[in-house]
Amino acid sequence: MKKKFLTLLAFVCGLNGMKADEGMWMLSHISPKSMKVMKDLGLQMSEKELYNTKGTSLKDAVVSFGGFCSGVVVSPDGLVFTNHHCGFGNIQALATPENDILKNGFVARTQAEELPAKGLYVQILQRTEDITKRVNKALDKYYKEHAAEMAKLGENAKEKMRWNSVDSICLAIENEYAKKYPELICEVSPYYTGNAFYVNVYKQYDDIRLVFAPPQSLGKFGGETDNWMWPRQTCDFSVFRIYADKDNQPAEYSADNRPLKAERYAKVSLEGFKKGDYCMTIGYPGRTNRYLSSYGIVERMENTNESRINVRGVKQGIWKKWMDSDPKIRLQYASKYANSSNYWKNSIGMNKALKKLKVVEQKKKQEQQINEWAQKSKKRQERFGNLAPELEKAYAARKDGNRAIAFLNESFLGGPDLMRIAFYFDNLQNAGGETGKATWKNRLRQQYKDWNEEVDKETMTALIDNYAKQVKPEYLPDFYQTIEKEYNNDIRAYVDAMFKQSVLTDTNCVNLTLTQEQKDNDMALKCLKSVMELGGKVSDQISQYNMDVAEKERLLCEAILEMEMDQPHYSDANSTMRLSYGFVDDYTSAAGHQNYFTTMPSLLDKVAQSDRIDEYKVEPEVKALFEKGEFGPYKDKESGEMQLCFLTNNDITGGNSGSPMFNGKGELIGLAFDGNWDALSSDITFTQDLTRCIGVDIRYVLYIIDRWGKAERLIQEIGAR
């Protein structure tokens, strides 16, 4: 377990209903008040029907998809719906130039035709167990045993000791659970910035197979033009199946495995919905930072977000040029481009939203309120009375170093493919045991599969040049001296020489074992070493300030919870199962009032613009199908329209992609796939009037499966007749 947990706080708040549409709530601790709010909104299920460890419940139908997305089981035979962009990498890996299932789509006509998705897994939550008291007790014991040592240390050192002790305690608990339940995955996670700790117990399935994918023109309709925007017409779904052994238990891939007999699956609804109808999402949101200080928000904007915006903008421009010129390169770089551009655009939107909503100013007001509250008590004054200036000082001290690390990671470790190859190769050379070697070999092979040398040369040249313009001279890796002295500041000449000299440009290097001298002389490995050494040096320089930041942010969160003790507070998202609830709703922005759903004519209007916007192109047969207008049971009974995508005010973030959207009866009405541009600040602050969850209507999904894919067997399996 490679986690670092902040130390425990004294206050643990309960889960009560906040605003109807705000919060990512733990299913295991839904309070009576929350249930009342949900029932008032239209929920027709009991608490046990949502979460139950003694029987099946709706949570058993929801899966963590690959550890980065969510999904939902929709049939007794383990059929899983998720987003197209969640399955994108696996679909791409199965595609070939001769059979481009990414571009053309894929339909398995029989179970025998379902394709194994190597490396993909899904997890189903079994239960969540509260271990807060146990962690508190162990921490108290640690404090007593190390009291004298801690008294001699400075605040930074004490904070580090607390941090490491919690990490060790939780690791020991994880190991204990692993021995007790060897067939399960047991993970300890912190909640409320370290206020509470829970063990989440999962059953993991590693034999996952691709069943259905729409053509990319539909699964990514609108591409980057429409990403984070409304209105949308994207049919963002893909279909996989969970396989298990003869005893219905998790197993590695085998031809003898059979479809999972699901304990619980979600019923799909063809009934539709209207404005104001109850909607809830259940999924695995990744990370939010809603307790972050004003100084932390500024750092997020100026370092993390700005490095993404700047560096990814450079490399995506190069990739796009080459992808447009060559279909083979387009296929190779499709997934990488999609992954890169998603949070590139997110970072742009987040910075704009944070500025527009004056979030930093609001946070500063809250920090002033905390200071005024703290002054009313000597005890509070000693603990919280100087937080704002201490936070300002700590963030200022690490500003330049933190910026350098952000740009270093984006420019090199997350930039040129050759640097990623060098990183994987270095790990392969140092791997212990056959399992470790096999892991790094597989990663190398996948990296080579989607690599073009000429594209990468141009990318590396541009990123080396760009990095030097973004950081202070003292943060340049020493290979810049090599470029200056040996290549007369000609970056492209340095890059060309690296690609010509390095053994890593030969895919056969996967099977090589280099001597230390060979590694020291390989230009790609030398470049990587230079980057890593600088990163390590800068990290060491700012480590003490990182501890300052961690401590003060922890205390700030504690102060908020204590000052607002009479108010409910939900924990920040941390990639564990959460429920959000709200209702179907329209959207009013600066662009005007927008309806809560889109229809087929709006898609065809965009298709008509495809001569100038390439991302609105669809295949002629798809266009003909849509123009035919025979939507059968999938059109809305009230509007008479084929509804495509819709809006709710559910609280979601990254990781929620693929999350099922349920009506009040727990029936599936859609799959969440995006948020809206005006509320991209929602990872830091929730804005009730602006925040919208964008979902694909399940009826649109079924229509494509049925009418485009002609997959009658899947429609029958789902029970959508």
N, C-alpha and C positions, 0 to 999 in steps of 0.2 A: 504493500500500500504506500504509494508515494503521495501523501497528502500532508499539508501543513494546516493545522487547525488553530484558530485563534482561541485564546483562553476563555474559560467559562465565566459567565456573568451570573450574578445572584438572582436576577429576575427571569422567570420563564412565563411568557404570556400565553394565554389560551387562544383558541381559534373561535372567534365569534364572527358574526356577519359584519363586514365593513360596508362599503357601498355595494350595491347589488352586482355591479359589474367590475369591481376591482378586487384583485387578490388571486394568488395561486395557492390554494388551500390543500393541506394534507387530508387525504380521505380517511385516515385512521383516527383523526381528531376533529371531525366535523361536529360542532356544538349544536345543541337544540336551537339556539338562536339562529345559527346559519341555516339549519334545516327549515325553520319557519320562514326566513327570507326567501329561500329557494322555492318552498311550497307556495308562498304568496305570488311568486313570479310564474308558477305553472308546473313545478316538479310534481310528478305523481308517484314517485318511488319512495320507499322507506330508506332509512340510513343503512340498514342491513342489506338492502338490495343494491346499494352503491358499493359498500365495503363490508366484507364478511370473511373471517378467517376460518369459520367452522362450517362453511358451505360456500357454494358458488355465488358470485356477485358480479356486478358490471365491471369491476376493476379487472376481473380475470379475462375479459375480452380485449383489453388494451395491452399493447406490447411496446417495449422499448426496441426500436428498429435499428440494429447496428451500433447502438450506443450514441447515436447522433440525431435520431429522428424518432417519431412515434408512429404507431400503426394500430390497426384493429382487426381482430379475427371476425370473419363474417359468415362462416359456414361451419358445420359440424366436422368437416374434414380439413381444418386448419388453414383455410384460405385467408390471406391477409391483404387488406387494403392499406396503402400508404401513398405518399406523394410520388409523382414522377421524378421530381428533383431529388428525393431521398433514395430512390432506386437507380438514379442516373448512372453513378459510377459502376454499379454491377451490370447494368444493361450495356454500357459502353464496353466493359471488359469482355462481354460475351459476343460483341459485334465484331465483324470482320469486313474488310473492303468488299468481299464477295457476297456477304450476307449482312448488310448494315441494318441490324434490327433497331439500332438507336434512331436512325433516320426514318426507317420504314415501319417501325412498330413490330410487335411480336404477338402471336397467338399460339398457345399450345393447344392443339386440337384434342389431345389425349393426355393423361397423366404421364405416359411414357415420354412425351415430348417436352415435359417441363424441365428446364435447364438448371443444373446446380450452380448456385451463386457462391463461388469459392470465397471463403473468408467472412461471409456474411453470417450474422447470428441475430436471433431475437431473444429477448428475456421477458418472462411473465412474472410479475410480482406475486409472491406467495403471501407475505405478511410484512408488517413493519412493527418493530419492537422498541419501546422506549428504554434506553439505557442511561438516561441523564443522571439519575441518582448514583448509579454505579461509577460513572466517570467522575462525578463530583467527589465521591468518597475517595477514590484513588488519587485524585488531585490534591485533596486535603492532606492525605498521608504523605504525598510527595513534598508538599510545602513544609510539613513538620520535619521530615527527614533532612531537608536541605535549607532549613531556616538560617543557620549560621552562614552558609555559603552565599545565600541570596542577599543577606544583609550587607555583605562586603562588596557586592557587585553594583554597577551602575544600572540605571533604569533599562537601558538597551539590553544588557546582558540578562537581567531578570525577565524581561519580556521574551527573549529568545528561549530561556529555560522553561518558562510556562508553555510556550508554543510547542517546543520539542517534547515536553512531558505529556501533553494532551495527545500528540501524535503517537507516542509510544504506547500510551494507555489504549487508544483506539485500535492500534495495530495488534496488540495482545488480544483484544476482544475479538477482532476479526479472525485471528488464527484459531482462537478457541471455537468459534462458530464453524470454521472450516473443517475442524476435526470432528465436530459433532454432526455436521451435515455435509459430508464430502460430496454428495451428489448435487448440492446446491451452490449458488453464488451468494456470499454473504458480505455486504458492504456497510461499513459505518459511515454515516454522513452527518455533518454538523448543520444545525438549523439556528435561525435567529442569530447569525454571526457568532456562533459558539455558545449560545444560551442553552441549547438542548442538543442531544445526540440520540440518533436512532440507528438500529440495524435494519437494513432493507434486505430481505431474503428473496432471491430470484431463482426460477428454473430457466436454464439457458439451453436453447436449441440451436445446433450448429449445422444442421442439414436444411438449408433454405433454398427453394428453387423458384426461378422466374416462371410465371404463368402467363402474364399478359402485360403488354406495354403499348400504349397508343403511339402513333407516329410522333416524332419529336416536334413537328409543326403544331400539334395539339397540346402535348405535354408541357411544352415551353412556349406556347403561343403568346406573342408579345415580347418575349425575351427580356432584354435589359431595358427596352423602351417602356414596357409596362411594369417592370419589377417595382414593388412597393407602391404601386399606383392603383387608383380606382377611377373608372370602371374596368373590370377584368372579365376575360372570356377564356382563361386558361383551363384546360382540362388536365389538371395537375394530379394525376394518379398513376399508380402501377400496382400490379397484383403479383404476390408471391405466395408460396405455400410452405408451411412447416411440415417437415417429415420427422418421424420418430421410429424407434426400433419396434420389434414385434410385441413388446410389452408396453408400448405407447410411452416410452421414456426417451429422454434426449440421447442422441448418438451422433457420432461423426458420419459423414456421408457414406452411404452404402446403397448399392442397387437393390438390396433386400429391404431397405427401409420403406415405410408406408406412411401415407398422410396421417397427421396427428388427429386423434379423436379428441376434439376440443371439449374441455370442461364447460366452457361458456363461450358463446359467440353472440355478436350483435345482430339484431334483426334490422334489415334495411326498411326504410319507409318510403312509399310512393305517394304519401298523402300531402306532402308539401308543408308549407308554413306561411305565416303572414307576419307583418310588422307587429312587434310586441310579444311574439311567441317566445316562450322560454327556450334557452339553449345553453348547454354546458359542454365544455371540452374537458377531456381527461387525457393527459399525456405526460411527457417528460421535458418540461421547459429547462433550458440550459442554465443561464445565469442572468440574474438581475442584480442591480446595485442601488437599491432605493434608499438605503441608509447612508450613502456616500456623502462626504463633506463637500462643500463648495470648492475647496482646493483640489480634492480628488476629481471632481467633475472637470475642472479646468485642465488638469493633467490628462485626463481621458481625451478631451477635445484636441489639445495641442500636441500630444505625443502619440498615443495609440491610434486615434482616428486619423490624424494628419499623416502619419506614416503610411497607413493603409491607402488613403486617398492619393497621396503623391506617388508612391512606388508602384502600386497596382495600376494606376492610370498609365504609367510609363510602359510596363510590361504588357498590359492588355492591348495597348495600341499596336505594339509589335506583333503580338499573337494574332490579333484580328486581321492585320494586313496579310499575314501568311495563310491563315485559315481561309480567307476569301479567295486566295490564289490557287489552292490545291485541296481537293476533296479528302485526300489521305491525311493531310495535316489537320484539316477540320475535324476529322474523326479522332485523331490523336490528342488534340488539344481541347476538345469539346468540354469534357468534364472539368479539366483544370481551369478553363476559362470561366465556366459557370460557377465553380467554387470560389474563384478569386473575385469575380465581379459582384457576387451576391453581397458580401460584406464591404466591398468597396463602395457600392451605392448606399448601403446601410449607413456607413460612416459619414458620407456626405449628408444624407438626410438627417442623421442624428445631430450633427453639428449645427445644421440650419435650424432644426426644431428647438434645440436647447437655447440657442440665441434668441429665437423668435418668442419663446415662452418665458424668457428671462429666468431660467431655472437656477442659474448661479446666484442671482440676486435673491430669489426666494429662499435658497439654502442659507445664504448669509443672514437673512432675517431670522430664520429658525435658530441658527447658531447664536445670534444675539439674544433670543428668547431663552435659550439654554443658559447663557451666561447670567442673565437677570434672575432666572429661577435658582441657579446655583448660589447666588449671593445671599439668598434668604436663609441659608443653613450653613453653619460652619463646616459640617461634615461634607455637604455637597460642594461647598466652595473649595475645600481641599482637594476633592476628587475631580471636579468638573470645571472649576472656575477659570481655568486658563487654557481651555482646549483650543479655541480658535487661533490665538497667536502661536501656540505650539504646533498646530497642524500647518499653519502657514510657513513656519520656519523649517519644518521637516520636509515638506514638499519642495520648497525653494532650494534646499540643500542638495536634493537629488535630481533637480530639473534637467540639467544638461546631460548627465549620465543616463537618466531614464530615457531621454529622447534618443540618445545614441543607440541604446540597446533596442529600442522600438524600430528604428531605421535599419539597424544591423540585421535584425531578424527578418524583416520584410524584404530587404534588398538582397540578402545572401542565403540564409537558411530557408527562406520561403520564396526565393527569387529564381535564379537560374537552375535548370534541371541538373546540370553537372555538379553543382554544390550539394544538391540533395543526394545524388548518386555517390559523391565522395563521402557524405555523412553515413549513408547506409553501408558503403563498403568498409569504412573505418570501424563501424560497429560489428560488421561481419568478421573482420580480422581479429577483433577482441572478444568475440562471443565465446562463451563457455558452454559446452554441451551441444548435442546434435539439434535439439529443439530450437535453441537460440540461433544457431547457424542457419537452420531451415527458414526461420522467420525472416532474417535479414536477406537471405538469398531470394526469397519470394518478393520482398519489397523492391529489391534491385531489379528483378525481372519485370515487375510491373512498371517501374520507372522507365526502363529501357523500351518497353512496349509502346509507350506514349511519348517518345522523344524524337526530336529532329535536330540534328547538330547545327544546321545553318540558322534555324530559328533561335536556338539556344545561344549561339555565338553573338548574334545581334542583341539578344536580351541581356546577356551578361555585360557586354560592352556598354550598353545604355545605363544599366543599373550601377555599375562601378563609377561611371561618370556622374550620375545623379546623386549617389550617396555622398560624394565629396562636397556637393553643393548644399547639403542639408545639415551637416554637423560641423562642429568646431574641429580645427586641424588635429588637436590632440586625440581625437576619437577615430582617426584613420588607421585601419590595420596596416601592418608593416609591408604588405605586398604593394602598397602604393609607392613606397620607396623603390621597389624593384622596377615598377613601371617607369618611374622618373629616371632612374640611373641606367637601366639596361635597355629600355625601349623608348627613350627620349619622349616620355609622356604620351606615347601612342598606345592608348588602351586597347584598340582593336588588334594591334600587333602582338600585345601581351596575350590577349585571349586566343588568337590564332595559334600562337606558340604553345599555349596550354593544351588546346585541343589536339594538336599534332603530337605533343610529347607524352601526354598522360595515357597510361594503360587503361584508364577508366572509360575511354571512348570506345573501347572494344567490349562488346557484351560478354565475351568469353572470360572477362575478368572475374565474373561470378565464381569461377572455379579456381582462381589464383590465390596463392598465399605469398605475400610479399615479405621480404626481409625488412628490418628497420631501416637500413640504408636505402632500399628501394622506395619505401614510403616517404622517407625524408627528401628524396630527390624528385618525386612525382609532383608536377606543378599543380594539379588539381587538389591533391591532398595537402600540399604546402599552403595553398590559398585557404582551404578550409581551416587548417591549423592556425593560420594567421587571424582569421575571423574569430575562432573559438577562444584563442588566447586573449584577444582584445575584449571579447564579451565577458570572459572570466575576470579580467583585470577590472573592468568597469563595474561589474557586479560586486566585486569585493569592496571597491571604493564607496559604493552607495549602500552597502548592506546595513550599516548602522542606522542610516536614515530610513531604510525600509522597515526596520524594527520600530523606529519612532512612529512612522506612519501607521503601522499595524496596531500599535498600542493605542494611539490617539483615536483612530477610527473605531476601534473596539469600545473605547470609553465613550465616544460620541453616541454610538448605538445604544449603549447602556443608559446614557443620560436621556435619550429620546424615550426609551421604553419606560424609564422610571418617571419622567416628567409627565408622560401621557398614559399613566397606568390605568386610568379609567377608560381608555380607548383600546379597541382590539388592534392587533398588529399581526400580519402574516409574515412568514419567513421569506427571505429572498429565494428565488429559484436556485436549485443546485443539482439539476439533472435527475431528480427523483420524481416519482409520480405526484402530480397535482391536479386538482379540479378547479376550474374557473367557471363562474356562472354569470349569465346575463340574459339578453334577449335579442331577437332580430331587430335591426334598427337602421334607419336612414342615416345619411351622413351629410353634414353641411360644413364646407370648408371655404377658403378664400375664393375657390373656383365656383362656389354656389352650392345649391342643394342637389344631392345625388340620391337616386332611388336605391333601395337596399338589394335589388337584384338586377342582373343583366339578362338579355334575351338573344336569341339567334340573329335577329336583324342587326344588332350592334356588332356581332362578330363579322357578319358579312360586309358591313360598312368598313371595317378595318381591313378585311381581305381586299376590298376594292382599292385600298391605298398601298397594296403590297409592291407596286412598281417602284415606289420610292422608299418604303419601309420594309426591308427584307424580312423582318421578324413577324410580319403579318401574312406571309405566304403559307398556303396549305396546298396539298396535293389536289389536282383537278378532280379526282374521284371523291375526295372529302368535300370539296366545295359543291360538287353536284349532289352529294348526299344531303348536305345541309339545305341546299336550295329546294330540294324535293319537298321538304317540309312534312314528312310523314313521321311524326314523333310518338304516335301511339300512346301507350300508358305512361310515358315519361314526361309529357307536357303537363303543366300545372292545371289543376282542375278549376281553379278560380279565375286565373288570368287567361287561360287558354294558350299560354306561351310556353315555348321550350326555354326554361330558366337555366342559366349556366352557372353563374357564381353569385354569392350573396354575402351580406354583411351582418355581423353581430357586434356587440360591445364587450365580448369576452376578453379577458386579460391573458395575452399569450406573449411568447418570445421565441427566439431561436431554440430548436429542440422540440417545439410544439408542432413543427411541420409533420403532417400526416396524422395529427391528432383527430380522433373521431369527434364529430359534433353531433350531440344527442338532443332529441326533443325531450319533453317532460316525461314521456313514457320510457325513456332509455333506448329509443329507436334511432338508428343512424340516419341523419339527414344531410351530412356533408363531411368533407375532410378539410381541416384548416391548412392553408398553405402560405399565407403571407399576412403582413400587417400593412398599414397605410403610411404614406410619406409624411403627413402632417404630425404623426405621432411616433416617429422613430426615436424620440427621446424616452419612450416608455420603459426601456430597461433601467432608466434612472428615476423617472417620475411618471406616474400614471395621470393622464389627462382625460377625465371622463367624457367630455364633450367631443373630443377628437379621436380617441383611440378606437380603432375598429379591427376586428379579425376578419380576414377574407377567406372564404371557403368555397370549394367547388361543390355544387349541388350533387347529391348522390344520384339523382335522376339523370343528370348529364353523364355521369360515370357509367351508369347502367346502359344508357342509350348508346354510348360508344362501344361498350362491350358487346351489346346485342346487334346493333345495326351496322357499325363499321367492322367489328371483329367477327360477327356472325358466330359468337361463342355461346351457342344455346346451352351447352353443358354447364357453363359457369352461371348463367342466369337461373337455370333450374337448381343448381347446387345452392345458390344464395337464397332461393325461394322468392325471387322477385317477379313472379307471375301473378 
